[in-house]
Amino acid sequence: MYGLHQDVHHFNSFDGVRSLPLLLSQANIRTGIIGKKHVGPEEVYPFDFAYTEENNSVLQVGRNITKIKLLVRKFFQAKDDRAFFLYVAFHDPHRCGHSQPQYGAFCEKFGNGESGMGWIPDWKPQHYTPEQVKVPYFIPDTPAARADLAAQYTTVSRLDQGIGLILEELRDAGFENDTLVMYSSDNGIPFPNGRTNLYWSGTAEPMLLSSPEHTQRWGQVSQSYVSLLDITPTILDWYSIPYPAYSIFRNKQQVQLTGKSLLPALVSEQPWATVYASQGHHEVTMYYPMRAVHEGPYRLIHNLNFKMPFPIDQDFYVSPTFQDLLNRTQSHHPTSWFKTLQSYYYRDRWELYNTSADPSETQNLAADPAHRDLLQQLRDQLLKWQWATFDPWVCAPDGVLEVKLSPQCRPLFNGLD
């Protein structure tokens, strides 16, 4: 599933997909969703209880933590004794400058009590000065970026307070000691080199798990590699629900989950050292397919459409940080960034980084003869994963996928290697 479901984008899953809420519903488990919903169609992702941007104000169900708290309470107070799955998807700290410019680039003013901003009763706004923020290595250290980050800090604090409210509702409803709690995010922050990229700065996300049945490692940090692909297997494992055998395509090859249950990591450290990532679209006009594998300290990125400039999404484009970066580049002033816009737009087909020796991913080792064997090994590994996941881009950009008889790549002889 790549890209957004809403409006002009209209990306949808195949009708035959057995999604997590569908499997849980079939197992007589009550399901609920509050906030962001970027998947469709509804028949594939059914929820018994749904308050999302599809039927409510995105600001109210995604950023108003008092409204979210009350919806969580409503879900818990329903007279329904079934086990439950509740998915709360905050919109904070996403930008909203292109869709709700009256609230600022980060919506940090929404609900703060100022004139015209409304009031969120449970939110105690925390404000930060540009001097207080820590600028990550991948963001320009400029006054505009610092002010942008300070605004994001405010929305992060609203998110933090909202999570606290949800956990209070869980405890007050009497479910604290029999509920698995998972917390994560869907991508990196919306800054240069962040969201829509497959670099560490675009894919590194928080992943916190708390299980009342697994006390062995409470408070510990795991070094095992995990990804969002692991969420569905983990929840199915928690409920002891097997993944069904079924197929979607005419070749009758069975669909398989490529993630894993994270419950074993709650008992002891696991030897997980590989994760995969993919990007096809963020918006319908942002066609820039990428695939990546992170194995041990090495990250390999395949930029399939590397001949074209890397696209920029709407809300990031209007952000103060990117506009300042554009203006500085156009006027030939220092950008205080570790890249140039030219190198950001135009990338090598293969990018190989040693994230241990080069955590900022600035030294591409793909053309280094000393890493030739490693490059080939990771390329083979990534290709194997693409075949296993029915990736329609598996042959791109120098081949065409032929599926009439048996799946195979037919060469284009287009000069790419």
N, C-alpha and C positions, 0 to 999 in steps of 0.2 A: 504494500500500500504506500504509494508515494504521492506527496502533495496534499492539498486541501480539498475538502468535500464541498465547501460552500460556493455559492454564487457562480461566477463565470468559470471557476476552476473545475468543479463538478467531477472530481476523481471519485470513483466508486470501486468497491471490492466486487469480485465475481459473486454472482447470486448464490453459488453453492458453497461458499466459504463457511466453515463451522467455527464461528467466532467464540471468544470466551464467554460473553454474556449469553449467547445462544446455548452453549453447552451447559452452562450453569442453570439456565432456565429449564432445560430438558431434564436436569437432575433435581428439579424441585427446589432450587435455591433462589431466594428472592434477590433481585438485582436492582441497583439504583445508580443514577448518574446525575451529578450536579456540576454545572459549569461548562467548560470547553468541550465541544464534540466535533472533531474534524474527520469523522469517518462516516461512511454510508455504503449501501442504502440502509434504511431503518430496519428492513426485514432481516438483514444480516447481523445487525447490532441491536437487538431488541432489549429494552430495559423496562421493568415493571414500573419504576419510579423515575421520571425524567424531567429535570428542569435545566435546560441548556439554552444555548444561543439560538436553537431552532424554534423554541417556543417561548422564550423570555428575553429580556434585555441582557445583552452580554455583560454590561457593566454591573447589573444587579446580581446575576448568578455567578459571575466570575471574579468580581472585585469587592463587592459589598459583603464584608465578612460577617456582619450582623445578619443579613439576609441568608447567607450560606449556613450560618449556625442554626437558624430557625428551620431551614429546609432539612438539615441533618437531623434535627430534633423531630421533625415531622416524620421522617423516614423511620426513626427508631421507635416512635410512639404508635406506629401502625399496629393494629391487632393481628399480628401475623407471627406465628411461632417458628417459621422456617428459618434455617440458616440463611445468612445474607452475604451479599457482596455489594459494597458501596464504593463507587469511584467518584472522588471529588477532584475536579480539574480546575485549578485556579487560573485566571488569566494573568494575574501578577506573576512575574514582573515584565510581561510582554509590553512592547511599545503600543501606543494607540494614536500617535500623532497624525497618521494619515486618515484615520477613521473618526476619531473624536478630538480634533485639534484644540477644542476649547479647554481640554483638561491637560494639555501639555504633552510632550513627546513620550512621557512615561506614565501618564495618568496619575502622577503623584499628587495632583490637586483634588482628584475626585473624592468626595466625601470628607474633606478636611474641615468643613464648617465655614469656609470663606464664602462670600457672596456669590451665588450662582453655582457653587460647587456641591451643594448638598451636604449631608452629614451622616456619617456611619457611626452609630452610638458606641460600638465596641472597639473602635479604632482610636488609638492614641498616636497621632502622627509623630514620627521621629524625623528630624531634619538634620542634614549633614552639610558641611561646607565643602567646597572643592578641595580645600587643603587637607581635610580629614580622610579623603578616600585613598585607597591603595590602587594604583594604576597597574593592571596586569601587563606583562611584557608585550602582548599582542595588540595593545591599544595605544594610540598616540598620546603622549603625555603633554597635552595642551590644555589651556583654560577651558575651551569648549568641551573637550572630552571629560575633564574633571567635573564640570558642572553636570554633564550628562550622567556620569556615574553617580554623583551625589543624588540626583533625582531617582536613579534606579535603586539606590540604597533605601530610599523612603518606601518604594513599592515592595521591596523585599521585606522590610519590617512589617508592612501590612500583611504580607503572606505569612510571615512567622506568627504573628498574632492570630491570624485565621486558623492556622494549624492547631495552635493551642486551644482555641475555642472548640474545634472538632474533637480533640482528645478529651476535653471536659465533657462534651455531650456523650461520648462513648462511655466514659466512666459513670456519668450520672444515669445512663440507661442500663447499667449493670453488665456491660459487655467487655469491660477492660481485661478481664482474666481469661477470656476464651476467644479472643480475636487476634488474627494476624494483621499487623499494620505494616504497610509498605509505603515508602516515600521516595519519589524520584522526580526527574524532569525529562523533557523530551529533546532538549538540545542545548547547546551553549548559548551564551548571552548574545543579544543582537548588536554586536559591535564588529569592527573589522576583524577578519580571521575567525569570527565566532560562528553564530548560527548560519546554516546552509553550507558550512565547510565540513570536511572530514578530517581536518587536523585535530590535534588534542583539544585545542581551544574551542572547537565546534562540537566535539562529541563527549568530552568529559562531563559527567553528570553525577549528582549525588545519588546514592542508593543506600537507604537505611531500612532495616528490617527489625521488627520486634515481635517475638513470638512468646506467648505465655507457656508454651509447651517445650521450649528449648531455652533453658536457662544457662546452659554450659558456657556460652560465650557472650552473655550480656555485657554491653559496654566495650566489647573488643572491636578492633578494626581488622578486616580481612584484606590480604593483598591479592586475592584471587580476582581474575578478570570476569566481569559480568556485563550484561547488556540488557536492554529493554526486551530483547527476544526471550529472556528468561522469566518474564512476569507470568505469562500464560501457563507454562509448565509448572511454575511454583504454586500458583493458585489451584490448578488441577490436582497437584500432589497433595496440597493441604486438605482438599475435600475427597481425596482418593477416587478421583474421576479419571478413567482412562481416556486417552485421546482416540477418537474413532478412526477406523480405517475407511477412507473414502478417496475419491478422485474428482478432479474438476475438469481436466482436459481430456480430449478424445483418445490420447494414448493410454489412458486408464492407469497411469502411474500414480501411486498413492501419495497423498499429501503427508508430509512429515514436519513436525516441529523441529526447528534447528536450534532452539534454546534448550535450557536445562532447568531443573528444579534447583532453587537456591537453598532449600531446607537442609541439605547435608552440610552446608557451610555454617549453619547455625550450631552444629554439633562439633565440627572440627575443621581446621584449615584444609582447603581443597587445592589440588594441583592444576587449577584452571589457568591457562596462560595464553588463550587465543580468543579474540572477538572479531566479528565482522561488522561492516557498516556499508550502507548504501544510500545514495541520493539520486533521485531522478528529476523531480520537480519540487519547488516550493510553491511557486505560482505557475500558472499554465504557460506564461511567457518565459519562464526561467529554465529552459531546457539545458541542463548541463549534467548528464549522468556521470556519477562517480561510484566506484566500488573500492573498498579498503579492507585490509586484514591487518590486525595488530597481533603479532606473535612475539611473546617475550618483550625485549626492549625495542623491537623493530616494527615500524609502521610502513606498509606499502599502500599507496593510493594510485588507482588507475583513473585518470581523467580521460574519459572516452571521447569527449567533444573538445579536446584541448586546442584545436585550431581556432575556436571562436573565443571571444572575451567572456570571462566569468560574469554571470548576470547578478544584478543587485535587486533585492526585494524592495517593495514599495515603502514599508514603514522604516526600514533601515536607510533608504535613500534620503528621506526627509529628516532624518535624525540630525541633531546639532553636530555630532562627531563626524559623520560622513560629509555633511555639507562643508564643514571646516576643512576636512581633508581635501575635498575637491577644490575649494577656493585656494588653499595653500599650494596645491599642485599647479593649478592654472596660473597663479601669480609667481611661481618659482620661488616660493618661500619655504623654509625648512618645515617639514611635516612632523618631526619628532616621532616618526614611526620606523619600525624595523624593516619595513618593506616600502616599495614604491607602488603607486597605483598600476603602473605598467606591468610589474611583476605579479601583482595581485590579479589583474585581468587575464594575463596570458601565462599559462602554466605548462610544465612539461607533461608529456603523456604519462610517464611513470615517475612517481616521487617515492623515494625510499629514505627513511630517517631512522637514526639510532636515537631513540627518545631518552635513553639513559645518558649518553655522552652529549647529546644535542637536544635538550628539552624544549627549546624554542623552535625546533624543526626548521632550521635555516640552511642546513648542509645536505643537499640532495645527493645521495650516494648511488642513485640508479645507474649512472654512467661510470662509476668507479670500477675498474677491472677487479679490484680486490673483493668486491661484493657481487661479482657476476653469479656465482653459484647460489648465494643467498637470494638474490633477486629472482632467479629462475625458480627456486624452491617456493618462494612466496607467491609468485605468479601462478604456478601450478596449483597451489593450495587455494588461492582465490578463485581460479577457474573451476576447480572441483566444487566449491561451494555454490558458485553460480549455476552450474548444471543441477546441483541437488535442490536448488530453490526455484527451478524453472525460470531463471532470469532471462527475459527476452532480449537483453543486451549482451548475452554471453558471447556473441561473435563480433560485436562492434569494437572498434570502428573499421576494421579491415576485412570483415566478412559478413555474410548474410546467414541467418539461421534458417535452415531447411528442416521442416518437420513432417513432410508428407509421408515419408517411409519411416525413417528413424532419424531422431534429432542429430543434426550435424552442421558444421560450419562450412559454408561454401566461400571460397576466396573472392575478393573484389579486385585484387591486383591494382589497388589505388595508391601504391607507393608508401603506405604506412607500414611501420614495422614494430 
